[in-house]
């Protein structure tokens, strides 16, 4: 807004300057016309106006202004005779205005119009200038057009560069927004999906873990499980809007390998029969790798709880070089009696693979021959 206001103010001052210059040119052309051409006094102001007034259009329509000036320059020497001792076919004011208008056409008009204006002006000067001076004017006019074209191309290149910089800035902003949306979506998916899955699994397995449960309590747990599954599916649908394929992993990790023990203990307290084995020193892992390992483990435990309730889960973590993570679950012993949570449509697997690849890891996931499922990640030595 400020730039536009400043541009409007400059434009207004230019318009005022054009009017003032035109008035000065007319004030010079009228009183001196009788010195250059034989024109009766009543007609002098009109002839002087033809010489000076086209300058008024130099900013609004330079091509039209040049055409008016050129046509009047073609007519005036044919209608009015020159005074004795004056050799030029036009007043000096008329020549200056034609040069200024030709320069303006070269800068602003279409290239075909520039060609017509240049050739016509050169022919006009060659035809009417005395002696061989027309050749010198031809060189001068051509140099003027070339110089103005160079200025035109310079201004055009700068304008295109500014537009390209604006587009690049827009794309950088857009990319930053997409990356932030992806980071938020993945964090929400990992955190919400994990804890909601634990709630669903506990509600589903409560009738099998707690003896002597009444029908009302059993129905209440079933209602909690159904509500949890519905909420989980709705959350996944909303987070799908925020997801953007191919984006980089988040730049501000929060949990890491130090919280893996708490995650495993919490999973066991939720009723998941998980056993784990950890080898090596976790402090040697970079924060980015630790975050990815935590998130993949979190998602794998949630998937095991949803799709294989009651199955044993074995977690094997090695902090050596390369660091590895393996999550293996068997088939659910209660597959016929406890309904599995609804599938997430594979977004969890996609997210885990993207996270692993973002830190140079090798990810693999797939079913086992015994009916279980296995997730393995190897973080290459360059990332550790």
ABEGO torsion letter per residue (X at the ends): XAAAAAAAAAAAAAAAAAAAAAAAAAAAAAAAAAAABBBBAAAAAAAAAAAAAAAAAAAABAAAAAAAAAAAAAAAAAABBBBBGBABABBAAAAAAAAAAAAAAAAABBAAAAAAAAAAAAAAAAAABBEAAAAAAAAAAAAAAAAAAAAAAAAAAAAAAAAAAAAAAAAAAAAAAAAAAAAAAAAAAAAAAAAAAAAAAAAAAAAAABBGBBAAAAAAAAAAAAAAAAAAAAAAAAAAAABBBGBBBBABBABBAAAAAAAAAAAAAAGBBBBBBBBEBAAABBAAAAAAAAAAAAAAAAAAAAABBGBBBBBBBBABOBBBBBBBBBBBAAAAABBBBBBAGGAAAAAAAAAAAAAGBBBBBEBBAAGBBBBBBBBBAAAX
